[in-house]
Amino acid sequence: MSEIITGIDIGSSSVKLAVGERDKDNFMNIICTAEIPSEGINKGNVTSIDDASFVFSRLLDQAEKILGESIPGAYIGINGLHIISQNSHGIVSVSRSDGEIKEDDVDRVQSSAEAIASPQNYTIMETIPQRYIVDGQSVVKDPVGMNGSRLELDAHIIQALKNQNNNIISSVMKSNIEVYDSVFSPIATSEAILDKKQKDLGVCLVNIGQSLTTMVVYENDTLLDTSVLSIGSRHITGDLAICLTESVDIAEMIKIKYGIGKGSKIIDKDEMIDLSQFNPEIEQKVSKRNVVRIMEARVEEIFRMVNKELIKINKDSKLPVGLVLTGGGAKLDGIAEVAKRVCKLPVTIGSVNSVNSVMDKIYDPIYSTAIGLVLYGDKKQQGEFGSSAFNSRGLSNIFSNFKSFFNKFF
């Protein structure tokens, strides 16, 4: 077996793992997936290191039994409301007398862009170049080898709360697995769902999880913006449970079976849902129109929040590819129609591409981030994320320092 690459997606409802390896044709083949319900994790934050570590240990045991070999390390996705992002600008003078731009000039201009005011206890997780400017002229993504006297950089800076990342690292390492690197989850998801053409034309990838919805916007094959929204598919379930005065489990089953369809307006007011089909002890029927109306209201709220973020960057109704939906919430029947109506953009349900597998479940949207982490790890190992294309050195430094601390005390 060739070298395997493992990705771990840490979600509020479950922790998911994917393992891939290059096949004989040098194509990424997903050979294993695993999923364990989350414990000790809420909205991307660790609430109990011991509980989270136990989950990671069970996840690895499940995967290693399938593989027949141990998993030494993994790439993990970091997500949560503690992550913030902003665009920044850096400028430096080219150091060489002949004006040729070298890698150290790129590093210096990146450091200049990173010299931004950060909230207390936050650290730079990733710096993603958007465009380089040489002597006032916008250039290609890699300015190394070009000539000029002044180098500028527009970059997207993603910052994370140190303590939360340390808690995640501690939880994973206590399960006896190495953390090779970490990436902001929406960026990893885009590796699995979006292709270069979509990123070039203009697209917004929306990942609807249980507790959070994340967004990443691309145009001209460049990352423009990222966002984390404090709303997810469990809010739809919660609304149903409250309005129907039924358990969350019953509400979830109703949501999955009926969804939104083509909307509440076309449903006959006398059409009913018999709840005894979900639990024989419940002798109650509820209006299907009202059920759909409840779900519609919350889904509309999700996409109003998405559209609000697009308005902030002046991309509302201006992305040719439109919205691509993924995550467990994207499986809700009729969700694309609501998104299209609210955001006034084309909407499609994303599917994993650029991988092979004999397992059909890799195409389930819930695995998109874990598979994206495998693809991210593969590119990282191939050296495709150089300083001019992508940099996560801020978080890598955290890993290095925390590993020394962890080994010393644990």
N, C-alpha and C positions, 0 to 999 in steps of 0.2 A: 504493500500500500504506500502511495506517495504521501507527502506531508499533508496532514489535515489542518484545516482552519476552522475555528469555532467562534460563533457569535452568540452572545447572550443578551436578550432584550428583557429589561427589568420593568415590568408593567405593574399596575395596581391590582389587576384581577389575576394575572398569572405571570410567571417568568418563563420565557420561551428560549429554546436553544436550537441552533442549526449547525450542522457540521458539513463542510464541503472539502473536496479535493479535486485537483486537476485530472481529467481523464487523459487517455492516450492521444486524443486530438487537441489537448490543451484547453478544453472547455471546462468550466466549473460545474462539477457534479455534486448536488446535495445528496449526501448519503445517510443522513440521520436528522431527525427532528425530535424534540421532546418538550413537554409542557407540564408545569407544576403550579397549582394555585399559590398565589402570593400570600406570604405571612410576614409580618414585620416590615411591610413596605406600603406606603400610601402616597399617591401622587408623585412618585419618583423619589420620595424621601424615605430613608430607613428609620423606622420607629423602634425597632428592636434588632440589634446586631445578631443576637443568638438565634432568634426566629428566622431572620433572613438567611443566615449562614446555613441553618438546617435545610431551608428550601433549596439553596444552591447545591448542597451535598446530595439531596435526593434527586435533583435534576441531573447532576453528573452521573450518579449511579445508574439512573435510567438510561442515559445516553451511552455510557460505557458498556452496559450489558448488550445493547444493540450493536455497537461497534466491535466489541470483543477486544478492545484495547483502551488504555487510559488516555485521558485528555489532559495534556500538561498545562495548557494555558488558553486564554480566550480574549477576544475583543468584546468589550461591553458597551452598551448604549446608555448614555446618561440623559435623563429627562427630568422635568419638574418645574414648578413655579419659581424655584430659586435660581433658574437660569435666565439671564438677561442678555440682550444683544443690542448693538448700535453700530452705525457706520462711522468710520474715522478716516482722517487724512494725515499722511506723513510726508515730510520733505527733507532731503539731504543734498549736500554737494557731492558730486562724484569725486572719489578720492584720488584716482590716478591722473597724472599730469597729461597723459595722452587722451584722456576722456573716455576710455573704454570702461564700460560698466561690468563689474565683477560680482560674484556671489556675496562678497562682504558688503557691497553697496546695497544689495537687495536686503540683506539682514539688517543693515542700519536703518533703512527707510521703513522696514517693518517695525523695528523697535520704536521708531519715531511715531508711527501710527498707533502703536500700543501704549504710548504715553498719554493715556486718557484718565480722567478722574473716575476711579472705581469706588463703589460702596465699600464700607469696612468689611473685612473678612472675605472679600471676593477676589478671585484670581482669573486671569485670562485662560480660557479653556481652548479656544481655537481662534486663529487669525486667518481669514480667508480673503486673499487678494481679489479685488474686483477689476481694477485696471491700473496699469503703470503709466506714468506720464514722464516723458523725457523732453526737457527744455520746452515745456508747454504743449507738446504734441502727444496725444494719446497713442499708445503703442500696443503691440500684442501682449499676451499674458506673461511672456518671459523676456525681460529686457537685457538679460546677460549677453554680452558681446556687442551691444549697440554702443554708440558714442554720444556723449552729451556732457554738460556741466552740472545739470540739476536733475535729480530723480525724485519723482513724487509717487505716492501710492494711495489709492482709495481702497479701503479694506472693510470687511464686515467682522466685527469683534464680538465673540461670544464669551461671556463671563459666567462663572458659577461660584456658588458659595462653597468655600473650602471645606468646612466641617461636614457638609452633606456628602461631598465627594469622598472625603476620608472615611465616612461611615460605610459607603457603598464598597470601597476598596477593602476595608477591614472585613466586611461580611463575606465577600468573595474569597479573599485570601484565607479566611478561617476554614473554608471548605476545601483547602489544599489545591487550589488552582491559581496559576499565575495570571495576573492581569497584564496582557501585552500592551494594550493601549485602550483608550476610550474615545468615543466620538459622540457628539450631540445627536441623539436618536433620529430626528427628522432628516439629517444629512445622510445618515446610513440608509434610511428608508428610500431616499431618492436614488441610491445606487442600485437598488433592486427593482424599482418601479419605473423610473423615468429613463428615456434614452436621450442621446445627444441632440437629436432633432427637436424634441419637445423642449429641452432646456434652452436651445438656441432661439426658437420661435417665441417663447414666453409661456410659462406655466406656473401654477400654484398647486403644490402637493399638500393635501389636507389629510392628516392621519387622525381618525376619530377613535380614541381609546376609551377605556371605561370611565376614567376620571378626568382626563385631559385631552384636548385637541391641539395638535401641533401643525404649524404651517411652515413651508419653505417655498420661496419664490425665486424662479430663475428666468433670466432673459439674456440673449446673446451668449448662451452657455456660461453665464456668470451668476453666482448666487447674489441676489439683491437684498433679501430680507428673511428673517426667521422669527417665529412667534410661538409662544406657549399660552393657550387659553384655558382658563379654569372651568371647563365644562366638557362633559363627555357623555357616552351612551348610558351610563348609569343614571344620569339625571332624567332621561326619558323614562327609564324603568321606575324611578322614584316617583315621578309625577303620576304614572299609572297607578302605582300602589296606593298613593294618597287619595287620588280622586275616586278610585274604585273600592277603597277600604279593604283591600286584599293584601296578601303577603307579597313581598318582593319577588319570591320565586314564581308565584302565579303571574305577576305583572311581567316578569321576564319572558315567560312562556307565551303570553299573549303578544308581546312585542315581536318575538321571533316568528311566530306563526302568521300573524296578520300584517304587521308592518303598516306602512302608510298607503301603499298601493298608488292609485291615481288621485288620492285626496279625498277628504271628507265630503266635499260638495256633491260628488256623484253617487254617494252611498245612500240608499233608500233609508229614510228615517225609521222605518219599521224593522230593518234588518238587525238581528240580535246575535250575540255571541253567548253560547251556553258554556258557563265556567265549569260545569261538571265534567267536561272532557279533559280538564287539567287536574281536577280532584273530585272524585265521586261524592265526597262529603259536602261539596258546595252546590247548593240548589239555588242558583242565581243566574239570571240572564242579564246582560248589559248591552246597551246600544253600541253597535259597531261604529256608527257615525261619531258618537262621543269619544270612543276609544281612539279612533284615528285623529280626531280633532285635538285631543290631549297630546298625542305624539307629535303632530304637526307643529303645534305651538312651540315645543321645545326645540325641534329640529330647525325651525325658522330662526329661533334665537341663536343657535350655533352658527348658522350661516350669515346672520346679521353681524355677528362678531367677526367672522372671517372677512366679510366685506368691509367692515370698519378698518381692519388692518390693511386691506388693499387700498383703501382711500388714503391712508396715511402716507403710502409710498407712491400715490398717484397711478395705481395700476388697476383700479376698479373698472371693469368692463373693457380692459385694454390688453388682455392676455389672449392671443390667438388660440392657444391650445386649451385655455380655460382652467377649470379645476379638475384635478385627478384625485379621487377619493380612495383611501385605503384604511386599514385598521378594522377592528371588529365592528365598529359602528357603521362602516360602509356597507355591511351586509344587510342592513335594514331595507326591506323592500320599499321602493318609492323614494328613497332619500335623494337620488340624483335629480329627480324632477323638482323637489323643493329647493335644492341648491341652485339649480338653473334659474328658477323663478326669482329667488332672492338676490343672487349675485349677478344675474344677467350675463352669464358666461356659459360656454359649452361645458358640459360636465360628463366625465366618464368614471367608471369604477376601474381603478388600476389593478394590474396583475403583474406578478413577478416575471421578469424577463432576464435574459443573459445567463441562465442556468439550465442545467439538465437534471432530471431525477426520475426515478421509477415511482416515486411517491406523489400521488395527486394532491395531497394536502399541502404541499409547498405553495400551491397557488391560492390557498386560503389567505385572505388579507391579513389575518392575525400574525402570520409568519414573515410578513414583508420586512420588518425591521431586523429580525434575527438573520435573515438571508442577506439583507443589505450589509450587516456587520461582517459577514463572511466575505462578501465582495470587497468591502472596505479593507479588511485585513489582508486580502490577497493583493490589492493594489499597494498597500503599505509595504508589504514584503517585497514587491517587485520594484519599489522605489518610485512609484508613479506620483506620490505626493511629495514633491520637492518643495523647497522654500518659496519658489515662485508660484506654486499652485495651491498649496494647502499646508498649514502648520498648526500642530497641536502641542508645541513644545511647552506651553504653559502648564498643561495638565500632565505631560510627561515628567516634568520636574516634580510635580506633586507625587506621582507614582514613585519616583526614585527616592525622594525624601521619606515618604510614608513607608516604603518597603524596608528601609533601614530601621525605622522606628518599630515597625511590626516585628521584624526578625529579632530585634533586641529584647522586646518585652513579651513576645508570644512564642 
